[in-house]
Amino acid sequence: MQLVVSQPAISKAIAEMKHALGALPFDHSAHSVGLAECGPQLVERGRIIFDEIKQGATKIEELCDPP
């Protein structure tokens, strides 16, 4: 899979993530990326956050447009 994002933009995002988390959740090289030891925790928390946002959006939609 290829992303249409420049290498400097990716490097900046990686640096910002490392600064925010205090660690990198993935290992990367010039040709590949994989999860580091703490990576699965970030993925799991991201899923939880995304599910909460979806549930909130559904609830708001129900409140704004009741059946």
PQR file of N, CA, C, O and H, with PARSE charges and radii, in Angstrom:
ATOM      1  N   MET A   1       0.841  -1.176   0.000 -0.4000 1.5000
ATOM      2  CA  MET A   1       0.000   0.000   0.000 -0.0000 2.0000
ATOM      3  C   MET A   1       0.885   1.238   0.000  0.5500 1.7000
ATOM      4  O   MET A   1       1.875   1.303   0.729 -0.5500 1.4000
ATOM      5  N   GLN A   2       0.532   2.193  -0.800 -0.4000 1.5000
ATOM      6  CA  GLN A   2       1.297   3.431  -0.857 -0.0000 2.0000
ATOM      7  C   GLN A   2       0.410   4.602  -0.457  0.5500 1.7000
ATOM      8  O   GLN A   2      -0.763   4.662  -0.824 -0.5500 1.4000
ATOM      9  H   GLN A   2      -0.272   2.139  -1.392  0.4000 1.0000
ATOM     10  N   LEU A   3       0.973   5.513   0.286 -0.4000 1.5000
ATOM     11  CA  LEU A   3       0.276   6.730   0.674 -0.0000 2.0000
ATOM     12  C   LEU A   3       0.808   7.886  -0.157  0.5500 1.7000
ATOM     13  O   LEU A   3       1.982   7.913  -0.525 -0.5500 1.4000
ATOM     14  H   LEU A   3       1.926   5.465   0.585  0.4000 1.0000
ATOM     15  N   VAL A   4      -0.048   8.818  -0.442 -0.4000 1.5000
ATOM     16  CA  VAL A   4       0.386   9.989  -1.198 -0.0000 2.0000
ATOM     17  C   VAL A   4       0.733  11.083  -0.186  0.5500 1.7000
ATOM     18  O   VAL A   4       0.038  12.092  -0.063 -0.5500 1.4000
ATOM     19  H   VAL A   4      -1.002   8.796  -0.143  0.4000 1.0000
ATOM     20  N   VAL A   5       1.827  10.847   0.528 -0.4000 1.5000
ATOM     21  CA  VAL A   5       2.306  11.776   1.548 -0.0000 2.0000
ATOM     22  C   VAL A   5       3.814  11.875   1.377  0.5500 1.7000
ATOM     23  O   VAL A   5       4.493  10.873   1.154 -0.5500 1.4000
ATOM     24  H   VAL A   5       2.392  10.027   0.428  0.4000 1.0000
ATOM     25  N   SER A   6       4.322  13.080   1.482 -0.4000 1.5000
ATOM     26  CA  SER A   6       5.758  13.256   1.293 -0.0000 2.0000
ATOM     27  C   SER A   6       6.548  12.686   2.465  0.5500 1.7000
ATOM     28  O   SER A   6       6.043  12.597   3.585 -0.5500 1.4000
ATOM     29  H   SER A   6       3.770  13.894   1.663  0.4000 1.0000
ATOM     30  N   GLN A   7       7.773  12.306   2.197 -0.4000 1.5000
ATOM     31  CA  GLN A   7       8.643  11.762   3.238 -0.0000 2.0000
ATOM     32  C   GLN A   7       8.870  12.774   4.352  0.5500 1.7000
ATOM     33  O   GLN A   7       8.843  12.383   5.519 -0.5500 1.4000
ATOM     34  H   GLN A   7       8.183  12.377   1.288  0.4000 1.0000
ATOM     35  N   PRO A   8       9.092  14.065   4.057 -0.5600 1.5000
ATOM     36  CA  PRO A   8       9.258  15.025   5.156  0.2800 2.0000
ATOM     37  C   PRO A   8       8.007  15.139   6.035  0.5500 1.7000
ATOM     38  O   PRO A   8       8.121  15.326   7.246 -0.5500 1.4000
ATOM     39  N   ALA A   9       6.826  15.029   5.442 -0.4000 1.5000
ATOM     40  CA  ALA A   9       5.592  15.091   6.227 -0.0000 2.0000
ATOM     41  C   ALA A   9       5.480  13.889   7.161  0.5500 1.7000
ATOM     42  O   ALA A   9       5.041  14.015   8.304 -0.5500 1.4000
ATOM     43  H   ALA A   9       6.733  14.877   4.458  0.4000 1.0000
ATOM     44  N   ILE A  10       5.881  12.733   6.662 -0.4000 1.5000
ATOM     45  CA  ILE A  10       5.855  11.530   7.495 -0.0000 2.0000
ATOM     46  C   ILE A  10       6.878  11.639   8.613  0.5500 1.7000
ATOM     47  O   ILE A  10       6.582  11.294   9.758 -0.5500 1.4000
ATOM     48  H   ILE A  10       6.238  12.631   5.733  0.4000 1.0000
ATOM     49  N   SER A  11       8.071  12.111   8.300 -0.4000 1.5000
ATOM     50  CA  SER A  11       9.104  12.274   9.328 -0.0000 2.0000
ATOM     51  C   SER A  11       8.653  13.236  10.416  0.5500 1.7000
ATOM     52  O   SER A  11       8.905  13.004  11.598 -0.5500 1.4000
ATOM     53  H   SER A  11       8.311  12.391   7.370  0.4000 1.0000
ATOM     54  N   LYS A  12       7.985  14.316  10.021 -0.4000 1.5000
ATOM     55  CA  LYS A  12       7.485  15.285  10.996 -0.0000 2.0000
ATOM     56  C   LYS A  12       6.418  14.646  11.879  0.5500 1.7000
ATOM     57  O   LYS A  12       6.426  14.834  13.095 -0.5500 1.4000
ATOM     58  H   LYS A  12       7.779  14.505   9.061  0.4000 1.0000
ATOM     59  N   ALA A  13       5.501  13.890  11.273 -0.4000 1.5000
ATOM     60  CA  ALA A  13       4.449  13.226  12.040 -0.0000 2.0000
ATOM     61  C   ALA A  13       5.045  12.214  13.027  0.5500 1.7000
ATOM     62  O   ALA A  13       4.575  12.100  14.159 -0.5500 1.4000
ATOM     63  H   ALA A  13       5.495  13.737  10.285  0.4000 1.0000
ATOM     64  N   ILE A  14       6.062  11.491  12.603 -0.4000 1.5000
ATOM     65  CA  ILE A  14       6.728  10.526  13.477 -0.0000 2.0000
ATOM     66  C   ILE A  14       7.381  11.242  14.655  0.5500 1.7000
ATOM     67  O   ILE A  14       7.267  10.795  15.796 -0.5500 1.4000
ATOM     68  H   ILE A  14       6.443  11.583  11.683  0.4000 1.0000
ATOM     69  N   ALA A  15       8.058  12.343  14.384 -0.4000 1.5000
ATOM     70  CA  ALA A  15       8.711  13.112  15.454 -0.0000 2.0000
ATOM     71  C   ALA A  15       7.682  13.654  16.439  0.5500 1.7000
ATOM     72  O   ALA A  15       7.906  13.619  17.649 -0.5500 1.4000
ATOM     73  H   ALA A  15       8.150  12.706  13.457  0.4000 1.0000
ATOM     74  N   GLU A  16       6.559  14.153  15.935 -0.4000 1.5000
ATOM     75  CA  GLU A  16       5.511  14.680  16.808 -0.0000 2.0000
ATOM     76  C   GLU A  16       4.898  13.577  17.658  0.5500 1.7000
ATOM     77  O   GLU A  16       4.605  13.789  18.834 -0.5500 1.4000
ATOM     78  H   GLU A  16       6.377  14.182  14.952  0.4000 1.0000
ATOM     79  N   MET A  17       4.704  12.400  17.068 -0.4000 1.5000
ATOM     80  CA  MET A  17       4.151  11.280  17.818 -0.0000 2.0000
ATOM     81  C   MET A  17       5.112  10.842  18.918  0.5500 1.7000
ATOM     82  O   MET A  17       4.698  10.579  20.046 -0.5500 1.4000
ATOM     83  H   MET A  17       4.943  12.228  16.112  0.4000 1.0000
ATOM     84  N   LYS A  18       6.398  10.766  18.581 -0.4000 1.5000
ATOM     85  CA  LYS A  18       7.394  10.375  19.580 -0.0000 2.0000
ATOM     86  C   LYS A  18       7.411  11.385  20.725  0.5500 1.7000
ATOM     87  O   LYS A  18       7.499  10.996  21.890 -0.5500 1.4000
ATOM     88  H   LYS A  18       6.735  10.980  17.664  0.4000 1.0000
ATOM     89  N   HIS A  19       7.328  12.665  20.408 -0.4000 1.5000
ATOM     90  CA  HIS A  19       7.324  13.702  21.440 -0.0000 2.0000
ATOM     91  C   HIS A  19       6.074  13.588  22.316  0.5500 1.7000
ATOM     92  O   HIS A  19       6.165  13.691  23.539 -0.5500 1.4000
ATOM     93  H   HIS A  19       7.257  12.980  19.461  0.4000 1.0000
ATOM     94  N   ALA A  20       4.909  13.376  21.698 -0.4000 1.5000
ATOM     95  CA  ALA A  20       3.655  13.305  22.438 -0.0000 2.0000
ATOM     96  C   ALA A  20       3.568  12.065  23.324  0.5500 1.7000
ATOM     97  O   ALA A  20       3.055  12.132  24.440 -0.5500 1.4000
ATOM     98  H   ALA A  20       4.836  13.292  20.704  0.4000 1.0000
ATOM     99  N   LEU A  21       4.067  10.938  22.830 -0.4000 1.5000
ATOM    100  CA  LEU A  21       3.936   9.677  23.561 -0.0000 2.0000
ATOM    101  C   LEU A  21       5.137   9.350  24.430  0.5500 1.7000
ATOM    102  O   LEU A  21       5.032   8.548  25.358 -0.5500 1.4000
ATOM    103  H   LEU A  21       4.484  10.883  21.923  0.4000 1.0000
ATOM    104  N   GLY A  22       6.265   9.956  24.143 -0.4000 1.5000
ATOM    105  CA  GLY A  22       7.482   9.613  24.870 -0.0000 2.0000
ATOM    106  C   GLY A  22       8.148   8.359  24.348  0.5500 1.7000
ATOM    107  O   GLY A  22       9.178   7.934  24.870 -0.5500 1.4000
ATOM    108  H   GLY A  22       6.350  10.608  23.389  0.4000 1.0000
ATOM    109  N   ALA A  23       7.566   7.765  23.320 -0.4000 1.5000
ATOM    110  CA  ALA A  23       8.116   6.550  22.697 -0.0000 2.0000
ATOM    111  C   ALA A  23       7.466   6.391  21.337  0.5500 1.7000
ATOM    112  O   ALA A  23       6.392   6.940  21.090 -0.5500 1.4000
ATOM    113  H   ALA A  23       6.729   8.111  22.895  0.4000 1.0000
ATOM    114  N   LEU A  24       8.092   5.662  20.479 -0.4000 1.5000
ATOM    115  CA  LEU A  24       7.499   5.375  19.180 -0.0000 2.0000
ATOM    116  C   LEU A  24       6.721   4.064  19.251  0.5500 1.7000
ATOM    117  O   LEU A  24       7.247   3.062  19.738 -0.5500 1.4000
ATOM    118  H   LEU A  24       8.964   5.216  20.679  0.4000 1.0000
ATOM    119  N   PRO A  25       5.484   4.056  18.775 -0.5600 1.5000
ATOM    120  CA  PRO A  25       4.695   2.828  18.801  0.2800 2.0000
ATOM    121  C   PRO A  25       5.018   1.876  17.659  0.5500 1.7000
ATOM    122  O   PRO A  25       4.419   0.806  17.554 -0.5500 1.4000
ATOM    123  N   PHE A  26       5.962   2.259  16.805 -0.4000 1.5000
ATOM    124  CA  PHE A  26       6.335   1.386  15.696 -0.0000 2.0000
ATOM    125  C   PHE A  26       7.814   1.550  15.376  0.5500 1.7000
ATOM    126  O   PHE A  26       8.433   2.572  15.671 -0.5500 1.4000
ATOM    127  H   PHE A  26       6.448   3.129  16.890  0.4000 1.0000
ATOM    128  N   ASP A  27       8.346   0.520  14.770 -0.4000 1.5000
ATOM    129  CA  ASP A  27       9.718   0.536  14.282 -0.0000 2.0000
ATOM    130  C   ASP A  27       9.641   0.825  12.791  0.5500 1.7000
ATOM    131  O   ASP A  27       8.771   0.303  12.095 -0.5500 1.4000
ATOM    132  H   ASP A  27       7.843  -0.311  14.530  0.4000 1.0000
ATOM    133  N   HIS A  28      10.546   1.652  12.307 -0.4000 1.5000
ATOM    134  CA  HIS A  28      10.498   1.965  10.888 -0.0000 2.0000
ATOM    135  C   HIS A  28      11.898   2.033  10.309  0.5500 1.7000
ATOM    136  O   HIS A  28      12.870   2.351  10.994 -0.5500 1.4000
ATOM    137  H   HIS A  28      11.253   2.077  12.873  0.4000 1.0000
ATOM    138  N   SER A  29      11.964   1.728   9.048 -0.4000 1.5000
ATOM    139  CA  SER A  29      13.202   1.853   8.297 -0.0000 2.0000
ATOM    140  C   SER A  29      12.838   2.556   6.995  0.5500 1.7000
ATOM    141  O   SER A  29      11.699   2.990   6.824 -0.5500 1.4000
ATOM    142  H   SER A  29      11.174   1.470   8.491  0.4000 1.0000
ATOM    143  N   ALA A  30      13.761   2.669   6.107 -0.4000 1.5000
ATOM    144  CA  ALA A  30      13.501   3.337   4.837 -0.0000 2.0000
ATOM    145  C   ALA A  30      12.466   2.587   3.998  0.5500 1.7000
ATOM    146  O   ALA A  30      11.838   3.175   3.117 -0.5500 1.4000
ATOM    147  H   ALA A  30      14.687   2.317   6.246  0.4000 1.0000
ATOM    148  N   HIS A  31      12.286   1.284   4.269 -0.4000 1.5000
ATOM    149  CA  HIS A  31      11.422   0.479   3.403 -0.0000 2.0000
ATOM    150  C   HIS A  31      10.262  -0.215   4.103  0.5500 1.7000
ATOM    151  O   HIS A  31       9.424  -0.824   3.438 -0.5500 1.4000
ATOM    152  H   HIS A  31      12.796   0.807   4.985  0.4000 1.0000
ATOM    153  N   SER A  32      10.193  -0.138   5.424 -0.4000 1.5000
ATOM    154  CA  SER A  32       9.112  -0.855   6.099 -0.0000 2.0000
ATOM    155  C   SER A  32       8.779  -0.215   7.445  0.5500 1.7000
ATOM    156  O   SER A  32       9.553   0.558   8.008 -0.5500 1.4000
ATOM    157  H   SER A  32      10.873   0.357   5.964  0.4000 1.0000
ATOM    158  N   VAL A  33       7.595  -0.573   7.930 -0.4000 1.5000
ATOM    159  CA  VAL A  33       7.117  -0.105   9.231 -0.0000 2.0000
ATOM    160  C   VAL A  33       6.447  -1.286   9.910  0.5500 1.7000
ATOM    161  O   VAL A  33       5.721  -2.045   9.268 -0.5500 1.4000
ATOM    162  H   VAL A  33       6.966  -1.202   7.472  0.4000 1.0000
ATOM    163  N   GLY A  34       6.686  -1.443  11.198 -0.4000 1.5000
ATOM    164  CA  GLY A  34       6.038  -2.485  11.976 -0.0000 2.0000
ATOM    165  C   GLY A  34       5.808  -1.982  13.392  0.5500 1.7000
ATOM    166  O   GLY A  34       6.430  -1.007  13.816 -0.5500 1.4000
ATOM    167  H   GLY A  34       7.276  -0.826  11.719  0.4000 1.0000
ATOM    168  N   LEU A  35       4.930  -2.634  14.117 -0.4000 1.5000
ATOM    169  CA  LEU A  35       4.632  -2.222  15.477 -0.0000 2.0000
ATOM    170  C   LEU A  35       5.795  -2.543  16.416  0.5500 1.7000
ATOM    171  O   LEU A  35       6.376  -3.627  16.360 -0.5500 1.4000
ATOM    172  H   LEU A  35       4.425  -3.426  13.773  0.4000 1.0000
ATOM    173  N   ALA A  36       6.116  -1.594  17.265 -0.4000 1.5000
ATOM    174  CA  ALA A  36       7.098  -1.818  18.324 -0.0000 2.0000
ATOM    175  C   ALA A  36       6.359  -2.450  19.506  0.5500 1.7000
ATOM    176  O   ALA A  36       5.167  -2.741  19.415 -0.5500 1.4000
ATOM    177  H   ALA A  36       5.644  -0.714  17.311  0.4000 1.0000
ATOM    178  N   GLU A  37       7.058  -2.656  20.593 -0.4000 1.5000
ATOM    179  CA  GLU A  37       6.461  -3.311  21.754 -0.0000 2.0000
ATOM    180  C   GLU A  37       5.237  -2.568  22.280  0.5500 1.7000
ATOM    181  O   GLU A  37       4.268  -3.200  22.700 -0.5500 1.4000
ATOM    182  H   GLU A  37       8.027  -2.420  20.667  0.4000 1.0000
ATOM    183  N   CYS A  38       5.265  -1.245  22.263 -0.4000 1.5000
ATOM    184  CA  CYS A  38       4.133  -0.466  22.783 -0.0000 2.0000
ATOM    185  C   CYS A  38       3.073  -0.198  21.714  0.5500 1.7000
ATOM    186  O   CYS A  38       2.021   0.354  22.036 -0.5500 1.4000
ATOM    187  H   CYS A  38       6.052  -0.731  21.921  0.4000 1.0000
ATOM    188  N   GLY A  39       3.309  -0.562  20.482 -0.4000 1.5000
ATOM    189  CA  GLY A  39       2.386  -0.295  19.385 -0.0000 2.0000
ATOM    190  C   GLY A  39       1.000  -0.896  19.540  0.5500 1.7000
ATOM    191  O   GLY A  39       0.014  -0.200  19.296 -0.5500 1.4000
ATOM    192  H   GLY A  39       4.163  -1.010  20.220  0.4000 1.0000
ATOM    193  N   PRO A  40       0.878  -2.163  19.938 -0.5600 1.5000
ATOM    194  CA  PRO A  40      -0.462  -2.741  20.076  0.2800 2.0000
ATOM    195  C   PRO A  40      -1.342  -1.980  21.069  0.5500 1.7000
ATOM    196  O   PRO A  40      -2.557  -1.900  20.887 -0.5500 1.4000
ATOM    197  N   GLN A  41      -0.740  -1.426  22.107 -0.4000 1.5000
ATOM    198  CA  GLN A  41      -1.511  -0.644  23.081 -0.0000 2.0000
ATOM    199  C   GLN A  41      -2.105   0.598  22.426  0.5500 1.7000
ATOM    200  O   GLN A  41      -3.260   0.941  22.678 -0.5500 1.4000
ATOM    201  H   GLN A  41       0.247  -1.491  22.255  0.4000 1.0000
ATOM    202  N   LEU A  42      -1.324   1.270  21.591 -0.4000 1.5000
ATOM    203  CA  LEU A  42      -1.819   2.452  20.890 -0.0000 2.0000
ATOM    204  C   LEU A  42      -2.932   2.070  19.918  0.5500 1.7000
ATOM    205  O   LEU A  42      -3.930   2.783  19.816 -0.5500 1.4000
ATOM    206  H   LEU A  42      -0.386   0.991  21.386  0.4000 1.0000
ATOM    207  N   VAL A  43      -2.775   0.974  19.214 -0.4000 1.5000
ATOM    208  CA  VAL A  43      -3.800   0.508  18.274 -0.0000 2.0000
ATOM    209  C   VAL A  43      -5.090   0.203  19.029  0.5500 1.7000
ATOM    210  O   VAL A  43      -6.166   0.620  18.600 -0.5500 1.4000
ATOM    211  H   VAL A  43      -1.964   0.395  19.297  0.4000 1.0000
ATOM    212  N   GLU A  44      -5.002  -0.510  20.133 -0.4000 1.5000
ATOM    213  CA  GLU A  44      -6.189  -0.869  20.913 -0.0000 2.0000
ATOM    214  C   GLU A  44      -6.885   0.376  21.444  0.5500 1.7000
ATOM    215  O   GLU A  44      -8.108   0.482  21.353 -0.5500 1.4000
ATOM    216  H   GLU A  44      -4.128  -0.849  20.482  0.4000 1.0000
ATOM    217  N   ARG A  45      -6.131   1.318  21.995 -0.4000 1.5000
ATOM    218  CA  ARG A  45      -6.731   2.554  22.514 -0.0000 2.0000
ATOM    219  C   ARG A  45      -7.353   3.369  21.384  0.5500 1.7000
ATOM    220  O   ARG A  45      -8.400   3.990  21.568 -0.5500 1.4000
ATOM    221  H   ARG A  45      -5.137   1.232  22.069  0.4000 1.0000
ATOM    222  N   GLY A  46      -6.718   3.370  20.225 -0.4000 1.5000
ATOM    223  CA  GLY A  46      -7.280   4.070  19.069 -0.0000 2.0000
ATOM    224  C   GLY A  46      -8.616   3.480  18.652  0.5500 1.7000
ATOM    225  O   GLY A  46      -9.546   4.210  18.310 -0.5500 1.4000
ATOM    226  H   GLY A  46      -5.868   2.866  20.075  0.4000 1.0000
ATOM    227  N   ARG A  47      -8.708   2.155  18.682 -0.4000 1.5000
ATOM    228  CA  ARG A  47      -9.981   1.497  18.356 -0.0000 2.0000
ATOM    229  C   ARG A  47     -11.073   1.888  19.352  0.5500 1.7000
ATOM    230  O   ARG A  47     -12.212   2.158  18.969 -0.5500 1.4000
ATOM    231  H   ARG A  47      -7.953   1.562  18.960  0.4000 1.0000
ATOM    232  N   ILE A  48     -10.711   1.913  20.621 -0.4000 1.5000
ATOM    233  CA  ILE A  48     -11.675   2.288  21.659 -0.0000 2.0000
ATOM    234  C   ILE A  48     -12.156   3.719  21.438  0.5500 1.7000
ATOM    235  O   ILE A  48     -13.354   3.992  21.511 -0.5500 1.4000
ATOM    236  H   ILE A  48      -9.786   1.694  20.932  0.4000 1.0000
ATOM    237  N   ILE A  49     -11.232   4.620  21.172 -0.4000 1.5000
ATOM    238  CA  ILE A  49     -11.597   6.020  20.931 -0.0000 2.0000
ATOM    239  C   ILE A  49     -12.501   6.131  19.705  0.5500 1.7000
ATOM    240  O   ILE A  49     -13.522   6.817  19.746 -0.5500 1.4000
ATOM    241  H   ILE A  49     -10.259   4.397  21.112  0.4000 1.0000
ATOM    242  N   PHE A  50     -12.133   5.464  18.626 -0.4000 1.5000
ATOM    243  CA  PHE A  50     -12.931   5.513  17.406 -0.0000 2.0000
ATOM    244  C   PHE A  50     -14.335   4.974  17.649  0.5500 1.7000
ATOM    245  O   PHE A  50     -15.309   5.556  17.172 -0.5500 1.4000
ATOM    246  H   PHE A  50     -11.303   4.906  18.593  0.4000 1.0000
ATOM    247  N   ASP A  51     -14.452   3.863  18.390 -0.4000 1.5000
ATOM    248  CA  ASP A  51     -15.769   3.301  18.703 -0.0000 2.0000
ATOM    249  C   ASP A  51     -16.601   4.277  19.526  0.5500 1.7000
ATOM    250  O   ASP A  51     -17.802   4.408  19.293 -0.5500 1.4000
ATOM    251  H   ASP A  51     -13.661   3.391  18.777  0.4000 1.0000
ATOM    252  N   GLU A  52     -15.982   4.962  20.484 -0.4000 1.5000
ATOM    253  CA  GLU A  52     -16.694   5.955  21.293 -0.0000 2.0000
ATOM    254  C   GLU A  52     -17.198   7.106  20.434  0.5500 1.7000
ATOM    255  O   GLU A  52     -18.320   7.574  20.626 -0.5500 1.4000
ATOM    256  H   GLU A  52     -15.006   4.855  20.673  0.4000 1.0000
ATOM    257  N   ILE A  53     -16.392   7.564  19.500 -0.4000 1.5000
ATOM    258  CA  ILE A  53     -16.807   8.646  18.609 -0.0000 2.0000
ATOM    259  C   ILE A  53     -17.992   8.195  17.758  0.5500 1.7000
ATOM    260  O   ILE A  53     -18.955   8.942  17.588 -0.5500 1.4000
ATOM    261  H   ILE A  53     -15.480   7.183  19.344  0.4000 1.0000
ATOM    262  N   LYS A  54     -17.921   6.971  17.222 -0.4000 1.5000
ATOM    263  CA  LYS A  54     -19.030   6.460  16.412 -0.0000 2.0000
ATOM    264  C   LYS A  54     -20.308   6.363  17.241  0.5500 1.7000
ATOM    265  O   LYS A  54     -21.382   6.735  16.768 -0.5500 1.4000
ATOM    266  H   LYS A  54     -17.138   6.364  17.360  0.4000 1.0000
ATOM    267  N   GLN A  55     -20.203   5.868  18.467 -0.4000 1.5000
ATOM    268  CA  GLN A  55     -21.378   5.752  19.327 -0.0000 2.0000
ATOM    269  C   GLN A  55     -21.941   7.130  19.666  0.5500 1.7000
ATOM    270  O   GLN A  55     -23.157   7.318  19.695 -0.5500 1.4000
ATOM    271  H   GLN A  55     -19.330   5.566  18.852  0.4000 1.0000
ATOM    272  N   GLY A  56     -21.052   8.093  19.922 -0.4000 1.5000
ATOM    273  CA  GLY A  56     -21.500   9.452  20.197 -0.0000 2.0000
ATOM    274  C   GLY A  56     -22.211  10.070  19.010  0.5500 1.7000
ATOM    275  O   GLY A  56     -23.242  10.721  19.174 -0.5500 1.4000
ATOM    276  H   GLY A  56     -20.064   7.940  19.898  0.4000 1.0000
ATOM    277  N   ALA A  57     -21.673   9.873  17.823 -0.4000 1.5000
ATOM    278  CA  ALA A  57     -22.299  10.406  16.615 -0.0000 2.0000
ATOM    279  C   ALA A  57     -23.666   9.777  16.393  0.5500 1.7000
ATOM    280  O   ALA A  57     -24.606  10.466  15.997 -0.5500 1.4000
ATOM    281  H   ALA A  57     -20.834   9.344  17.691  0.4000 1.0000
ATOM    282  N   THR A  58     -23.788   8.485  16.642 -0.4000 1.5000
ATOM    283  CA  THR A  58     -25.073   7.808  16.506 -0.0000 2.0000
ATOM    284  C   THR A  58     -26.073   8.362  17.505  0.5500 1.7000
ATOM    285  O   THR A  58     -27.228   8.609  17.159 -0.5500 1.4000
ATOM    286  H   THR A  58     -23.024   7.926  16.963  0.4000 1.0000
ATOM    287  N   LYS A  59     -25.637   8.559  18.738 -0.4000 1.5000
ATOM    288  CA  LYS A  59     -26.522   9.086  19.780 -0.0000 2.0000
ATOM    289  C   LYS A  59     -26.979  10.509  19.439  0.5500 1.7000
ATOM    290  O   LYS A  59     -28.154  10.836  19.605 -0.5500 1.4000
ATOM    291  H   LYS A  59     -24.699   8.358  19.019  0.4000 1.0000
ATOM    292  N   ILE A  60     -26.073  11.340  18.972 -0.4000 1.5000
ATOM    293  CA  ILE A  60     -26.418  12.710  18.585 -0.0000 2.0000
ATOM    294  C   ILE A  60     -27.421  12.696  17.439  0.5500 1.7000
ATOM    295  O   ILE A  60     -28.383  13.463  17.433 -0.5500 1.4000
ATOM    296  H   ILE A  60     -25.119  11.074  18.837  0.4000 1.0000
ATOM    297  N   GLU A  61     -27.187  11.819  16.477 -0.4000 1.5000
ATOM    298  CA  GLU A  61     -28.105  11.702  15.336 -0.0000 2.0000
ATOM    299  C   GLU A  61     -29.500  11.298  15.816  0.5500 1.7000
ATOM    300  O   GLU A  61     -30.497  11.833  15.331 -0.5500 1.4000
ATOM    301  H   GLU A  61     -26.405  11.195  16.482  0.4000 1.0000
ATOM    302  N   GLU A  62     -29.579  10.360  16.764 -0.4000 1.5000
ATOM    303  CA  GLU A  62     -30.858   9.930  17.312 -0.0000 2.0000
ATOM    304  C   GLU A  62     -31.551  11.069  18.046  0.5500 1.7000
ATOM    305  O   GLU A  62     -32.765  11.238  17.925 -0.5500 1.4000
ATOM    306  H   GLU A  62     -28.769   9.925  17.158  0.4000 1.0000
ATOM    307  N   LEU A  63     -30.795  11.848  18.803 -0.4000 1.5000
ATOM    308  CA  LEU A  63     -31.385  12.955  19.553 -0.0000 2.0000
ATOM    309  C   LEU A  63     -31.884  14.070  18.638  0.5500 1.7000
ATOM    310  O   LEU A  63     -32.901  14.706  18.914 -0.5500 1.4000
ATOM    311  H   LEU A  63     -29.809  11.711  18.902  0.4000 1.0000
ATOM    312  N   CYS A  64     -31.162  14.296  17.554 -0.4000 1.5000
ATOM    313  CA  CYS A  64     -31.530  15.382  16.629 -0.0000 2.0000
ATOM    314  C   CYS A  64     -32.633  14.988  15.663  0.5500 1.7000
ATOM    315  O   CYS A  64     -33.323  15.853  15.122 -0.5500 1.4000
ATOM    316  H   CYS A  64     -30.336  13.779  17.329  0.4000 1.0000
ATOM    317  N   ASP A  65     -32.805  13.697  15.442 -0.4000 1.5000
ATOM    318  CA  ASP A  65     -33.805  13.210  14.495 -0.0000 2.0000
ATOM    319  C   ASP A  65     -34.458  11.958  15.055  0.5500 1.7000
ATOM    320  O   ASP A  65     -34.198  10.853  14.577 -0.5500 1.4000
ATOM    321  H   ASP A  65     -32.245  12.995  15.881  0.4000 1.0000
ATOM    322  N   PRO A  66     -35.321  12.125  16.083 -0.5600 1.5000
ATOM    323  CA  PRO A  66     -35.924  10.930  16.692  0.2800 2.0000
ATOM    324  C   PRO A  66     -36.833  10.205  15.705  0.5500 1.7000
ATOM    325  O   PRO A  66     -37.378  10.820  14.789 -0.5500 1.4000
ATOM    326  N   PRO A  67     -36.996   8.882  15.897 -0.5600 1.5000
ATOM    327  CA  PRO A  67     -37.834   8.093  14.968  0.2800 2.0000
ATOM    328  C   PRO A  67     -39.297   8.473  14.994  0.5500 1.7000
ATOM    329  O   PRO A  67     -40.100   7.889  14.266 -0.5500 1.4000
TER
END
